[in-house]
Amino acid sequence: MQSRYLYSLRLLLAGCDLILINVAFLAAFFFGNHLDKSLHFDQYRSYLININILWALSSNMLTLYAKNTVTSVEKVYRATWKAFFAHLVFWSLYLFFSKDQNISRAFLGLFYGFFFSGLFVSRFFLALIENVLIKHFKIRKPVAVMGKNKTSLRLAAFFEKNNHYDFEGFLDQDDYMFVDDQGELLPAACAQIKKAADKGIKEVYVSLTADKMSEAGSLLQEAERQCVRLKFVPDFSQSLASPFSINYMGEFPVISLRKEPLEEMHNRFRKRLADILFSSAVILFVMSWLYPILAIIIKIQSPGPVLFKQLRSGRNNEMFWCYKFRSMKMNKDSDNKQATKNDDRVTPIGRFLRKSSLDEFPQFFNVLLGDMTIVGPRPHMLKHTEQYRAIIDKYMVRHYLKPGITGWAQVNGFRGETSNLEQMEKRVEHDIWYLENWSAMLDVKIVFLTIFNMLKGEKEAY
């Protein structure tokens, strides 16, 4: 739930940053013009539009102005610097692909220097003003908690840590009974609600276990009589061990026991858009010249096709043809046997391709076709899917996502041959962690770690 203060803070933050980026641009142009007399504002006007568009993209992608971000100064700082560096990357890519050599380096240095300084100062004053408002003005929403159980204790701890709530404590330290055996509201419960009304607390949270949900109606009726808003927090600590979320499907509340950011359509759209742009760039600028060179070498060293294709397990366990540069001599064991160290089936060029991970590059075509994604769980052979789903708990959860060219498990060392069960269990554990903790920045991090590992060489790649 979002207070008026938090909503105003989001608007203020967004508006302030919009002014900052335009002031930084104008200041950089003004001072840059003294360093480089060739600058003309008409030429730079289009840059101003693009800079604003890219900031809107960066800040939205990093959820800088989201309601969950502005609840914490630390979150605002973290999201701000991520959005700033994302903007720098996007602007660099824009200049690279547009091949615009006319922009002044002095202007760019001044612009990002001014913008960075403005963001730093604005965040400092934002934190300062917020502390003054909290200390001297009643901008925080007063809240209290009724009843004690594991969930209400955790709820109290949340309110105490969150600066945007004025936590008044528990309305009663001991009493947790709200109704009698006849279903009538107990006087003690009525007294607690009246106590909240007398203290000016307009929002009270009650944590009810599943067997006490029937008491909600009586409590709500009394709270409305006292002009107090009652919020119910279900306590499933006795029945559901793992964290869960509740969403509505029409009028039906639906409990989900696993967090899946990529179930949100806007996240899927962002990831798919990034996949299309990235894979298209690789195919256009790398595969266009790399493919014919490697094709000739592969053909010279071993007769057979340039590409190796194999049925793999995809999203929702649907099969798809996965492509790779052929790194082995033609053999009958490719669908059953993993590559091992010093495998005599691997050709000399194949050994280099595997070590450098270049054999995976044709999978960018799989990404463009929509069968795979840049970052996700690695696709396994059909035989291994059937083998491990029977012996590893939650193995098939990794198939909730599209398979990836690289993944969280791979950059953490769990790639290549899985010679024992523990290695596969660790791979699955990392894949599920990625599924539950996905973010655009996590994908960027994994891509950079993959490139770093490619350059230094993978020990497990053979």
matplotlib code that plots the C-alpha trace (Angstrom):
import matplotlib.pyplot as plt

x = [0.0, 1.3, 0.9, 0.4, 3.9, 5.5, 3.5, 4.6, 8.2, 8.2, 6.8, 9.3, 12.2, 11.3, 10.7, 13.9, 15.9, 14.2, 15.3, 18.8, 19.5, 18.4, 20.3, 23.4, 23.0, 22.7, 25.6, 27.8, 26.9, 27.6, 31.0, 31.9, 31.4, 34.2, 36.5, 35.3, 34.0, 32.6, 29.5, 26.2, 23.0, 20.8, 23.1, 22.9, 19.1, 18.5, 21.0, 18.9, 15.8, 17.7, 19.4, 16.0, 14.5, 17.5, 17.2, 13.5, 14.4, 17.3, 15.3, 12.3, 14.3, 16.1, 12.7, 14.2, 10.8, 8.9, 7.0, 9.2, 12.4, 11.4, 10.7, 14.4, 17.2, 19.7, 17.4, 17.1, 20.9, 21.5, 18.9, 20.2, 23.8, 22.6, 20.4, 23.2, 25.7, 22.9, 22.4, 26.1, 26.1, 23.0, 24.4, 27.7, 25.9, 23.7, 26.8, 28.6, 25.7, 24.8, 28.5, 28.3, 31.8, 30.8, 29.9, 32.5, 34.3, 34.6, 30.8, 30.3, 32.7, 31.1, 27.6, 28.2, 30.2, 27.5, 24.7, 26.6, 27.2, 23.6, 22.3, 24.7, 23.8, 20.0, 20.1, 22.0, 19.4, 16.6, 17.8, 18.3, 14.9, 13.2, 14.9, 13.8, 10.2, 10.0, 11.5, 9.4, 6.3, 3.8, 4.3, 4.4, 1.3, 0.6, 0.0, -0.5, -0.8, -3.5, -2.7, 0.5, 1.8, 4.9, 3.6, 2.5, 6.0, 7.7, 5.2, 6.1, 9.8, 9.1, 7.3, 10.0, 12.7, 10.6, 10.9, 7.7, 5.5, 5.1, 4.7, 2.7, 3.3, 0.9, -2.5, -2.4, 0.7, -1.0, -4.5, -4.9, -8.5, -10.9, -14.3, -15.9, -17.3, -20.6, -18.7, -19.3, -16.5, -14.9, -14.8, -11.0, -10.9, -13.4, -11.2, -8.1, -9.8, -11.2, -7.7, -6.4, -9.1, -8.4, -4.7, -5.4, -4.3, -6.3, -4.7, -4.5, -3.0, -4.3, -2.6, -5.0, -4.2, -6.4, -8.6, -9.4, -10.3, -14.0, -13.4, -12.4, -16.1, -16.8, -13.5, -14.0, -17.6, -16.3, -13.3, -15.6, -17.8, -14.7, -13.6, -10.4, -9.2, -8.4, -5.9, -5.7, -2.4, -2.9, -0.6, 0.3, 3.5, 2.1, 1.2, 3.4, 7.1, 8.3, 7.6, 4.4, 2.5, -1.2, -2.8, -6.3, -7.7, -11.1, -12.6, -10.4, -7.3, -4.5, -1.4, 1.9, 4.7, 7.4, 8.5, 8.8, 9.6, 9.5, 5.8, 5.2, 4.5, 6.4, 9.5, 9.1, 8.8, 12.0, 13.9, 12.6, 13.4, 17.0, 17.3, 16.3, 18.6, 21.6, 21.3, 20.7, 23.8, 25.9, 24.6, 25.1, 28.5, 30.2, 28.5, 28.6, 32.4, 33.0, 30.7, 32.4, 35.9, 34.9, 32.9, 36.0, 38.2, 35.5, 35.1, 38.8, 39.4, 36.4, 33.8, 30.2, 27.9, 29.2, 26.4, 25.5, 21.8, 20.3, 16.9, 17.0, 14.5, 13.1, 10.6, 7.7, 9.8, 9.0, 11.6, 13.5, 16.5, 19.5, 22.4, 26.1, 29.2, 30.2, 33.2, 33.3, 33.9, 30.6, 29.6, 26.6, 26.9, 26.3, 22.7, 23.7, 27.2, 28.5, 31.9, 34.6, 38.2, 40.5, 37.5, 38.9, 35.7, 36.6, 38.5, 41.4, 39.3, 36.5, 38.7, 39.4, 35.7, 34.7, 37.4, 36.5, 32.7, 32.6, 30.8, 27.7, 27.4, 24.9, 22.5, 22.0, 19.8, 17.8, 17.5, 16.2, 13.7, 12.4, 13.4, 16.2, 17.2, 20.6, 20.6, 18.8, 19.3, 21.4, 19.3, 20.0, 19.8, 16.4, 18.0, 19.4, 16.1, 14.4, 17.2, 17.5, 13.8, 13.4, 16.2, 16.6, 13.9, 12.6, 14.7, 11.8, 11.4, 14.3, 12.1, 9.7, 12.1, 13.5, 16.9, 19.9, 23.2, 24.7, 23.4, 23.9, 25.0, 27.6, 29.3, 29.5, 31.5, 28.7, 29.1, 30.4, 30.3, 28.2, 30.1, 28.3, 24.8, 26.0, 27.2, 23.8, 22.0, 24.1, 23.4, 19.6, 19.9, 21.6, 19.0, 16.1, 17.8, 18.1, 14.4, 13.3, 15.8, 15.8, 16.4, 17.7, 20.9, 21.5, 21.3, 23.9, 26.1, 26.0, 26.8, 29.9, 31.0, 30.5, 32.7, 35.3, 35.3, 35.6, 38.6, 40.4, 39.4, 37.1, 38.6, 35.5, 35.1, 36.4]
y = [0.0, 3.4, 6.5, 10.0, 10.9, 8.0, 8.8, 12.4, 11.3, 9.2, 12.2, 14.6, 12.2, 11.7, 15.4, 16.4, 13.9, 15.1, 18.7, 17.5, 15.7, 18.7, 21.2, 18.9, 18.8, 22.6, 23.3, 20.8, 22.5, 25.9, 25.1, 22.7, 25.5, 27.4, 24.3, 23.3, 26.2, 23.7, 22.9, 24.0, 23.7, 22.8, 19.7, 18.8, 19.2, 15.7, 14.4, 16.1, 14.2, 10.9, 11.5, 12.0, 8.9, 6.7, 8.0, 7.1, 3.7, 3.2, 4.4, 2.4, -0.8, -0.4, 0.5, 3.7, 5.4, 2.2, 2.3, -0.5, 1.5, 4.8, 3.1, 3.0, 5.6, 2.8, 1.3, 4.8, 5.2, 1.7, 2.1, 5.6, 4.5, 1.4, 3.6, 6.1, 3.5, 1.8, 5.2, 5.5, 2.1, 2.7, 6.1, 4.5, 1.8, 4.5, 6.4, 3.3, 2.0, 5.5, 5.9, 9.6, 10.9, 14.6, 14.7, 16.4, 14.3, 17.5, 17.7, 14.0, 14.3, 17.5, 16.1, 12.9, 14.8, 17.4, 14.7, 12.5, 15.4, 16.5, 13.0, 12.7, 16.1, 15.6, 12.3, 13.8, 16.6, 14.2, 12.1, 15.2, 16.7, 13.3, 13.1, 16.7, 16.0, 12.7, 14.4, 17.6, 16.8, 14.0, 12.7, 9.1, 6.9, 5.8, 2.0, -0.6, -4.4, -6.5, -10.0, -11.9, -14.8, -15.4, -13.4, -10.4, -10.3, -10.2, -7.5, -5.4, -5.8, -4.6, -1.5, -0.7, -0.7, 1.2, 5.0, 5.5, 4.1, 5.4, 2.1, 2.5, -1.1, -3.8, -2.7, -5.5, -7.3, -10.6, -11.0, -12.9, -14.1, -11.9, -13.8, -16.1, -19.6, -18.1, -16.0, -12.8, -10.2, -10.1, -6.8, -6.9, -6.9, -4.0, -2.1, -2.6, -1.1, 1.8, 2.4, 2.7, 5.2, 7.3, 7.5, 8.7, 5.4, 5.0, 1.7, -1.5, -4.8, -8.1, -11.4, -14.3, -18.0, -20.0, -21.3, -17.8, -16.2, -16.5, -13.8, -11.2, -10.1, -9.3, -7.4, -5.4, -4.4, -3.0, -1.3, 0.5, 1.6, 3.3, 4.7, 2.6, 0.8, -2.9, -4.7, -8.5, -10.3, -14.1, -16.2, -19.5, -20.1, -23.4, -24.8, -23.1, -23.1, -21.2, -17.6, -17.2, -14.5, -14.0, -12.7, -12.5, -14.4, -12.7, -13.0, -15.9, -15.4, -17.6, -18.5, -18.9, -20.6, -19.6, -16.1, -15.9, -12.4, -13.6, -14.6, -10.8, -9.9, -6.7, -8.5, -11.2, -8.4, -6.7, -9.9, -10.9, -7.5, -7.7, -11.2, -10.0, -7.0, -8.8, -11.9, -9.8, -7.8, -11.0, -12.6, -9.5, -8.4, -11.6, -14.7, -13.0, -13.5, -16.1, -18.7, -19.1, -19.2, -21.9, -23.8, -24.2, -25.4, -27.8, -29.3, -29.7, -31.5, -33.8, -34.8, -34.0, -31.0, -27.7, -27.5, -30.1, -30.2, -32.1, -32.3, -30.7, -30.0, -26.5, -24.4, -26.4, -29.5, -28.9, -30.3, -28.1, -28.4, -26.9, -25.8, -25.8, -25.7, -29.4, -30.1, -33.9, -36.5, -38.0, -40.7, -42.6, -41.7, -37.9, -38.3, -40.5, -39.7, -36.4, -35.1, -36.1, -35.0, -36.1, -37.4, -38.9, -37.9, -34.2, -32.7, -30.2, -27.2, -28.7, -28.6, -24.9, -24.2, -25.9, -24.3, -20.8, -21.5, -20.5, -23.8, -22.3, -19.3, -20.8, -20.8, -17.1, -18.3, -20.3, -17.1, -15.2, -18.0, -17.8, -21.4, -20.0, -16.9, -15.3, -16.1, -19.0, -22.7, -24.6, -27.1, -30.7, -33.8, -35.5, -38.6, -36.6, -34.8, -38.2, -39.5, -36.6, -35.7, -39.1, -38.7, -34.9, -33.0, -29.9, -30.8, -29.9, -26.4, -25.2, -25.9, -23.1, -20.9, -20.8, -22.4, -20.1, -19.8, -19.1, -19.1, -18.5, -22.1, -21.8, -18.6, -20.2, -23.1, -25.7, -26.3, -29.1, -32.7, -33.7, -36.8, -37.1, -36.4, -33.6, -31.5, -31.7, -31.0, -27.8, -26.8, -27.2, -25.3, -22.3, -22.5, -22.3, -19.4, -17.5, -18.2, -16.7, -13.8, -12.7, -9.1, -7.3, -6.3, -9.9, -10.9, -8.1, -9.4, -13.0, -11.9, -10.0, -12.9, -15.2, -13.0, -12.8, -16.6, -17.1, -14.8, -16.6, -20.1, -22.5, -25.5, -27.6, -26.9, -29.9]
z = [0.0, -1.0, 1.1, -0.4, 0.9, -1.1, -4.2, -4.0, -3.4, -6.6, -8.6, -7.0, -7.7, -11.4, -12.0, -10.3, -12.4, -15.6, -14.8, -13.8, -17.1, -19.2, -17.1, -17.3, -21.1, -21.4, -19.0, -20.9, -24.1, -22.8, -21.2, -23.9, -26.5, -24.9, -25.3, -28.8, -31.0, -33.6, -31.4, -32.8, -30.8, -33.8, -34.3, -30.7, -30.3, -31.5, -28.9, -26.1, -27.2, -27.3, -24.0, -22.3, -24.0, -22.9, -19.3, -19.3, -20.6, -18.1, -15.1, -16.0, -16.6, -13.2, -11.5, -10.1, -9.5, -8.5, -5.2, -3.8, -4.5, -2.9, 0.5, 1.2, 0.7, 0.1, -2.7, -4.3, -4.3, -5.7, -8.4, -9.3, -10.0, -11.9, -14.1, -14.6, -15.8, -17.9, -19.6, -20.2, -21.8, -23.9, -25.1, -26.0, -28.1, -29.7, -30.8, -32.0, -34.1, -35.5, -36.3, -35.3, -35.0, -34.8, -31.1, -28.9, -26.3, -24.2, -24.3, -23.3, -20.4, -19.1, -19.5, -17.5, -15.0, -14.4, -14.4, -12.0, -9.6, -9.8, -9.0, -6.1, -4.6, -5.2, -3.4, -0.5, -0.1, -0.6, 2.4, 4.4, 3.7, 4.4, 7.8, 8.7, 7.6, 9.6, 12.7, 12.7, 10.8, 11.0, 7.4, 8.4, 8.6, 12.2, 12.3, 15.0, 15.2, 16.9, 18.1, 18.4, 16.3, 14.2, 11.3, 13.4, 15.1, 11.7, 10.6, 13.7, 12.8, 9.3, 10.6, 13.0, 10.3, 7.7, 8.0, 6.2, 9.0, 12.5, 14.3, 17.6, 18.7, 19.6, 20.9, 23.5, 24.5, 25.6, 24.3, 21.1, 21.5, 19.5, 19.7, 22.2, 21.6, 20.3, 17.7, 19.5, 19.6, 23.0, 25.0, 25.0, 21.2, 21.1, 23.6, 21.4, 18.4, 20.5, 21.8, 18.3, 17.4, 20.5, 19.7, 16.1, 14.6, 11.4, 10.2, 12.2, 11.0, 12.2, 11.5, 11.4, 11.1, 8.6, 11.4, 12.7, 9.3, 10.2, 12.9, 10.3, 9.7, 13.3, 13.7, 10.5, 11.6, 14.9, 13.3, 10.8, 13.7, 15.2, 11.8, 11.8, 8.7, 9.4, 7.3, 7.5, 7.0, 6.6, 8.9, 7.1, 9.1, 10.4, 7.0, 4.4, 5.2, 2.1, 1.2, -0.9, -2.8, -3.2, -6.4, -7.6, -10.6, -10.9, -7.5, -6.4, -4.3, -5.6, -3.5, -5.3, -3.4, -5.8, -6.8, -10.6, -11.9, -15.5, -15.1, -15.4, -19.0, -18.9, -17.7, -20.4, -23.0, -21.8, -21.8, -25.3, -26.7, -25.3, -26.8, -30.3, -30.3, -28.8, -31.0, -34.2, -33.4, -32.9, -36.1, -38.1, -36.8, -35.7, -37.3, -40.8, -41.0, -38.3, -39.8, -43.2, -41.6, -39.1, -41.7, -43.9, -41.0, -39.7, -43.2, -43.7, -40.4, -40.5, -43.1, -42.3, -41.7, -40.3, -37.8, -35.2, -34.3, -31.4, -29.8, -26.4, -23.6, -23.8, -21.9, -20.4, -21.4, -25.1, -27.5, -29.9, -32.3, -30.6, -33.0, -32.4, -34.5, -34.9, -32.7, -33.0, -35.7, -36.9, -34.3, -33.0, -29.3, -29.5, -28.2, -25.3, -24.2, -22.9, -24.0, -21.5, -20.9, -23.7, -25.6, -28.9, -30.7, -30.4, -33.4, -33.0, -34.0, -31.9, -28.9, -29.4, -30.1, -26.8, -24.8, -26.1, -26.1, -29.8, -30.5, -28.9, -31.2, -33.7, -30.7, -31.3, -34.2, -31.6, -29.6, -32.6, -33.4, -29.8, -28.7, -26.4, -24.6, -24.0, -20.3, -18.8, -17.7, -20.2, -22.3, -21.6, -23.9, -23.8, -22.2, -19.3, -18.7, -18.3, -16.2, -13.7, -13.4, -11.7, -9.1, -8.5, -6.5, -8.4, -11.5, -13.8, -12.2, -14.4, -17.4, -16.4, -18.3, -21.8, -21.9, -22.3, -24.2, -20.8, -17.2, -13.5, -13.0, -15.8, -14.6, -11.1, -12.4, -13.0, -16.7, -19.0, -18.0, -15.0, -13.8, -10.5, -9.1, -6.8, -9.7, -11.4, -8.1, -7.8, -11.4, -10.7, -7.5, -9.3, -12.1, -9.7, -7.8, -11.2, -11.9, -8.5, -8.6, -12.2, -13.0, -16.1, -14.3, -13.3, -17.0, -17.8, -15.0, -16.3, -19.8, -18.7, -16.5, -19.4, -21.7, -18.9, -18.6, -22.4, -22.5, -19.6, -20.7, -19.0, -17.1, -17.4, -21.2, -23.1]

ax = plt.figure().add_subplot(projection="3d")
ax.plot(x, y, z, "-o")
ax.set_aspect("equal")
plt.show()
